[in-house]
Amino acid sequence: MICNGPVSGTRRNGRLAKPTIRTFLADGSPFMLALLGRILAKNDRILLIGSATDGQRAVRSASTLHLDLAVLDLHMPGLDGAEATRLLKDLPNPPTVFVVSSDDSFAARTRSLALGADAFVVKSMELAPELHAALKSFFTDDFAAQKAKLAHHVMNENASRRKIPSHPHEAEHHQRALNKVSTDCDSRRHERLSAEQTK
């Protein structure tokens, strides 16, 4: 089940579970997609909500699935992981992005981090422990509070936008109403001062 709102946790064995990390995987290799899925599934906070074999679909999905985490292969057909990261980080509420690659060169690491990757993880024998270490580093125990704060901020912004008239005539009417209120207040203030002076 996909939830569009922030997840504050569900009860497991009578205890409140830690918040879910909504995760999307993208890798050019179906084998690596399955491996990454198995590795991440060992963390009970991970909710795998989608996968792709190219960066373009990962970017499209991120705008509708409200991701917390995107794990992207660096070398993918069409749009590679570094470019996909750059596009994801341009979103209003960008997810955390881990770039994974068998290319451990300085150039690959530097380019990925420069384009916004939060972590660069090498596909090696240490892939599983490094991924779990990155998760522990970026998704701390106050993750639920962070998600709730972000949701509250977005809700307030949306409410503010709804209060601003968008049509020119509506804006003019809104301004006239404000002017009338201001004029009425000034008139009452003037009447009150005049009455006090005649006493």
CORJO-V999896 format. One record per residue. N is the residue number from 1. RES is the residue in one small letter. PSI is psi as a letter, one per 20 degrees, with the letter a starting at -180 (* if undefined). OMEGA is omega in degrees with one decimal (999 if undefined). NEAR is the number of other C-alpha atoms within 12 Angstrom. Layout:
N,RES,PSI,OMEGA,NEAR ; N,RES,PSI,OMEGA,NEAR
//
This chain:
1,m,p,179.8,10 ; 2,i,p,177.9,18 ; 3,c,p,-178.5,17 ; 4,n,h,-179.1,16 ; 5,g,r,178.8,22 ; 6,p,q,-178.9,28 ; 7,v,o,-177.1,31 ; 8,s,i,177.9,25 ; 9,g,q,176.9,25 ; 10,t,r,-177.4,17 ; 11,r,p,176.1,13 ; 12,r,p,-179.9,12 ; 13,n,k,176.7,7 ; 14,g,i,-179.3,7 ; 15,r,q,178.9,9 ; 16,l,p,-178.3,15 ; 17,a,q,176.3,19 ; 18,k,q,-173.9,24 ; 19,p,q,-179.5,30 ; 20,t,q,175.8,33 ; 21,i,o,-176.5,40 ; 22,r,o,-166.2,38 ; 23,t,p,175.8,36 ; 24,f,p,-179.7,42 ; 25,l,q,174.3,46 ; 26,a,p,179.3,49 ; 27,d,q,-178.8,41 ; 28,g,i,-178.5,31 ; 29,s,p,175.9,22 ; 30,p,h,178.0,18 ; 31,f,g,-179.6,13 ; 32,m,h,176.2,27 ; 33,l,g,179.9,27 ; 34,a,h,-179.8,21 ; 35,l,g,178.6,20 ; 36,l,g,178.3,39 ; 37,g,g,179.7,29 ; 38,r,g,-179.6,21 ; 39,i,g,-176.0,25 ; 40,l,h,-178.8,33 ; 41,a,i,178.0,25 ; 42,k,i,173.6,18 ; 43,n,o,-173.2,26 ; 44,d,i,176.3,21 ; 45,r,i,-176.8,31 ; 46,i,p,171.3,34 ; 47,l,o,179.6,31 ; 48,l,o,-174.9,33 ; 49,i,j,177.5,30 ; 50,g,r,178.4,31 ; 51,s,r,179.8,36 ; 52,a,r,176.7,34 ; 53,t,j,175.8,31 ; 54,d,q,-176.6,32 ; 55,g,h,-178.1,36 ; 56,q,g,179.5,29 ; 57,r,h,177.8,31 ; 58,a,g,179.9,41 ; 59,v,g,179.3,40 ; 60,r,g,-177.5,23 ; 61,s,h,-176.4,29 ; 62,a,h,-176.9,40 ; 63,s,i,-178.0,24 ; 64,t,i,-173.8,24 ; 65,l,i,177.9,31 ; 66,h,m,-175.2,33 ; 67,l,q,168.0,41 ; 68,d,h,-174.6,41 ; 69,l,p,171.0,43 ; 70,a,p,176.8,50 ; 71,v,o,-170.8,53 ; 72,l,p,171.1,51 ; 73,d,p,-180.0,45 ; 74,l,g,-175.1,45 ; 75,h,n,178.2,27 ; 76,m,q,178.0,28 ; 77,p,q,177.2,20 ; 78,g,f,-178.2,19 ; 79,l,o,-175.9,27 ; 80,d,r,-174.3,32 ; 81,g,h,-179.5,44 ; 82,a,g,178.9,42 ; 83,e,h,177.3,33 ; 84,a,h,177.3,41 ; 85,t,g,-179.5,41 ; 86,r,g,-179.2,29 ; 87,l,h,178.8,30 ; 88,l,h,-178.2,39 ; 89,k,i,175.7,29 ; 90,d,i,179.6,18 ; 91,l,q,180.0,21 ; 92,p,g,178.4,17 ; 93,n,m,-172.3,22 ; 94,p,q,175.9,27 ; 95,p,r,167.0,38 ; 96,t,q,-176.9,34 ; 97,v,p,170.7,45 ; 98,f,p,173.7,46 ; 99,v,p,178.7,48 ; 100,v,q,-178.2,43 ; 101,s,q,171.7,33 ; 102,s,i,178.3,21 ; 103,d,o,-177.3,21 ; 104,d,k,-177.8,19 ; 105,s,q,178.5,15 ; 106,f,h,-178.5,13 ; 107,a,g,-179.4,14 ; 108,a,g,-179.5,27 ; 109,r,g,-177.2,27 ; 110,t,g,-179.3,20 ; 111,r,g,-178.8,25 ; 112,s,g,-178.8,35 ; 113,l,h,180.0,26 ; 114,a,h,-179.3,20 ; 115,l,j,170.3,27 ; 116,g,i,-179.9,28 ; 117,a,p,178.8,36 ; 118,d,h,178.0,34 ; 119,a,q,176.3,36 ; 120,f,o,-174.7,39 ; 121,v,p,-177.3,36 ; 122,v,p,174.7,28 ; 123,k,n,-178.4,26 ; 124,s,a,177.3,16 ; 125,m,i,-179.4,11 ; 126,e,j,-175.9,15 ; 127,l,g,-177.0,25 ; 128,a,g,179.6,24 ; 129,p,h,179.9,20 ; 130,e,h,176.9,24 ; 131,l,g,-179.7,37 ; 132,h,h,176.4,26 ; 133,a,g,177.9,21 ; 134,a,g,177.5,28 ; 135,l,g,-179.5,34 ; 136,k,h,-178.0,20 ; 137,s,g,-173.5,17 ; 138,f,h,-178.9,22 ; 139,f,n,-175.8,30 ; 140,t,a,-176.6,19 ; 141,d,h,179.4,20 ; 142,d,j,-179.8,16 ; 143,f,h,-179.8,25 ; 144,a,g,179.7,25 ; 145,a,h,178.9,19 ; 146,q,g,-179.8,20 ; 147,k,g,179.6,29 ; 148,a,g,179.1,19 ; 149,k,g,179.2,16 ; 150,l,g,179.9,21 ; 151,a,g,178.9,21 ; 152,h,g,179.5,16 ; 153,h,g,179.9,16 ; 154,v,g,-180.0,18 ; 155,m,g,178.4,16 ; 156,n,h,178.5,14 ; 157,e,g,179.6,15 ; 158,n,h,178.6,13 ; 159,a,h,179.3,12 ; 160,s,h,179.8,12 ; 161,r,h,-178.9,12 ; 162,r,h,-179.0,12 ; 163,k,i,-177.2,14 ; 164,i,o,180.0,17 ; 165,p,p,-177.5,15 ; 166,s,h,-178.5,13 ; 167,h,q,-178.2,12 ; 168,p,g,-179.6,11 ; 169,h,h,178.1,11 ; 170,e,g,178.7,14 ; 171,a,g,179.3,15 ; 172,e,g,178.0,15 ; 173,h,g,179.4,16 ; 174,h,g,-179.3,18 ; 175,q,h,178.5,16 ; 176,r,h,178.9,14 ; 177,a,g,178.2,14 ; 178,l,g,179.5,14 ; 179,n,g,179.6,14 ; 180,k,g,178.0,14 ; 181,v,g,-180.0,14 ; 182,s,g,179.3,14 ; 183,t,g,178.6,14 ; 184,d,g,179.5,14 ; 185,c,g,179.0,14 ; 186,d,h,-179.8,14 ; 187,s,g,179.4,14 ; 188,r,h,179.2,14 ; 189,r,g,179.9,14 ; 190,h,g,178.8,14 ; 191,e,h,-179.7,14 ; 192,r,g,179.2,14 ; 193,l,g,179.7,13 ; 194,s,g,179.9,12 ; 195,a,h,179.9,11 ; 196,e,h,-178.7,10 ; 197,q,h,-178.3,9 ; 198,t,i,179.6,8 ; 199,k,*,999,7
//
